[in-house]
Every structure is written in structure tokens, then in C-alpha cells.
Amino acid sequence: MIELTVPDMTCGGCARGVTTAIKSVDPRAEVVIDLASHKVQVTTTAGSSAVKAAVAGAGFSPA
């Protein structure tokens, strides 16, 4: 499992954008988002660098 903090993910639209970006790398990824804490948990076969790059490519700042 990969855990990210995405400080600039602040609304449902942002959460959908992050989810869509992650699923572009692995369509079968399981994505759990906690907007209040800006945390994203991803269960995926993709590497963490690919997931982070996809989220960054969608305009967010994953940490």
C-alpha cells in the first residue's frame, strides 16, 4: 500500500481528480481518500513513483 499526503486536495472535485489520475496508472487500484487529513491510501501494483507522478501530473503536490 502507498500512502500520500496531498495538501492541495481540498474538495470532492480534487479527490475525484486524484482518483482519476491514480487509476490512469492502474485501473484496478483501490483508492481511499480522507479529505480532512489530506491523506490518500492506494492499493496498487504500480510503483509509488508512478503514482506520485500521476498525481503531480493532475496538478497536485503529493508528499
N, C-alpha and C positions, 0 to 999 in steps of 0.2 A: 504494500500500500504506500502511496505517495501522499504526503501532507504538505500543503502550501498555505501561506498567508498571502492574501491579495487585498492590501489596504484600500485600494481604489475601487473595490467591488462593494457598492453601497445600496443597490436596489435589486428588485426581481429581474429587471432587464439586464443588469450586469451579470447576475447569476446565470441567466439563460445564455448570455454571450460566452461566459467562461465554460459552461457545459458544452455548448456547441463547438467551441474551439478544441476542447479535450476530445470530444467524440469524433472530430475530424482526423485525429491521430489514431484513435482506437474506437471504432463504432460500438464495441461491446463493453467499453469502460463503464464502471459504476461510479457515479459522481455524487458525493454528499456535501452539501454546502450549508454552512452556518453563517448567515449574513451578519448577525450581531457581533460575532468574533472575527469575521472576515476569513474564516478557515475553509479550506477545500480539502476533502479526502477523496482520493482517487484509487480505485482498484482497477489495475490495467496491466496488460502485457507490454505496453510501451515503456520506454525508459523515462526517468524523471527529466532528463534534459529535453526530450521531445515534448513532454507535457508542458514544461515551463516555456519552451519556445512557442508552442501553440497559443498559450495564454497570453504571452507577451505580444505575439502577432495579432491578437484580437484587441490590443490596445490597453492591456492591463499590466500591472507591475507585480509579478509573482515573486515571493521571497521564500 
